[in-house]
Amino acid sequence: MKTIDFNEILRLIQTSQPVLCIDVREAYRQASMDAGGWKIPYNEIARHADLLLPFRDCLTVVCCLRPSGSQRTTIAAGALRKLGFSDVRELKNGLYQGWIQKVGRKAKLPVAAQRVPI
């Protein structure tokens, strides 16, 4: 799966490119650390199709705590592709190392067309 790093996400946001980030960890894990984005567990993607479908043309980033190659992100990406999402990537180095340690806890992962204050 293709990856994307925090610099590229920030660059896209600053140029008003819509980016949809989805934290695909289980709900109890999402509650332990909020890095922003939508909170949709990997095994519930299809159940939330109505919410997601309007954004299928956006760059979509699936996020997990693990640095890369998470089963959660792989399953979520597959479900999104079945819904017609064509550009799905994984957050490089995961939520903690790849986002929070790089941009801080106050800057949250974006939801489509949302700006992130830096």
N, C-alpha and C positions, 0 to 999 in steps of 0.2 A: 504494500500500500504506500502511496505517496505520503510524504510528511510535509509539514510546514512549521517554521519556527516563529517565535514571538516577534522578531523584527519584521518579517513579511506580513504578519497579521496587522501589526501597527501601521505599516506602510499602506496597506490596503484601506484601512479605516481612515487614515489621514487624507487619502485621495477619494473618500466617499464611496469606496467599493463596498457593497454589502457582503458581510461575512457572518455566517451562522455558526456559532460554536455550541456544541452539545456535550455536557458532562454526562457520560454514559455509565458512570458507576452506579451501584445500587443505592437506593435512597438513604440507607443508614450511613453509607460512606460519604455521600454528598453532604449530609448534615455535619460531618466532622470537619470539613474544610470547604468553604465556599470560594471558588475561584471565578464565579460568574458564569455566563452562558446559560442556556436552557438546561434544566435538570430532567433528563429523560433516561432512565436506566436502559441499558443495551437491549434487554429482553422485552421492552415495552415500546420500541420504536414503531412497529406496525400499528399498535393500538392508538398511537397519536398521529396517524396519517393525516387527519383533517387539519390539525394544527401545523404540520410540517409541509404539506404539499405546496402552499403558496410560495415557499422558499426553495423549491427544487432547482431553480436556476442560479442560486447563490453558491459561492464557494462554501462548503460545509466542512467544519473541522470537528472530528470526534475526539474527545479527551478522556483520559483516564489518569490515575496517579502514576502508573508504571511508565518508565522512560520510553519504551517503544515495544511494538509487537504484542500488545495486550489482546487477549481473547475477547475482551469486552469491546474494544474498538473494532476488531475484525468482524464480529457478529453485527455490531451496530452499522458499520459501513455496508455490509451485505444487505441488511434490511433497507437502508436508505437507497441503495442502488436499485433494489426491487421496486421502490416507490418512484423511480425515475430520476433520482439525483445523479448527476453525471460527474461532478467534481467534489469528491469526498476525500479528505486527507486526515491524517492523524497528527495531533500536536506533538512535535518533536520534543523528546525528553520529558514528556508527561506534564501534568498540572503543576506539581511542585517545582521540579528542577527547570522545566521548560517555560513556565509562566510566572509563578509567584516569586521565585528567586531572581527572576530577570526584571520584572516590572513592578514588583511590590504587591502587597496585599490589597491596596486601595484600588488598583486598576483591575477591573473585572473583565473577563472574556466577553466579547461582544455577542449580541443577538443581532441578526440582520439589520443593517443600516444604523446601528447604534454607535455613537462615538464613545471612545474610552478616554477619560481624562488622565493625562500623564503629568 
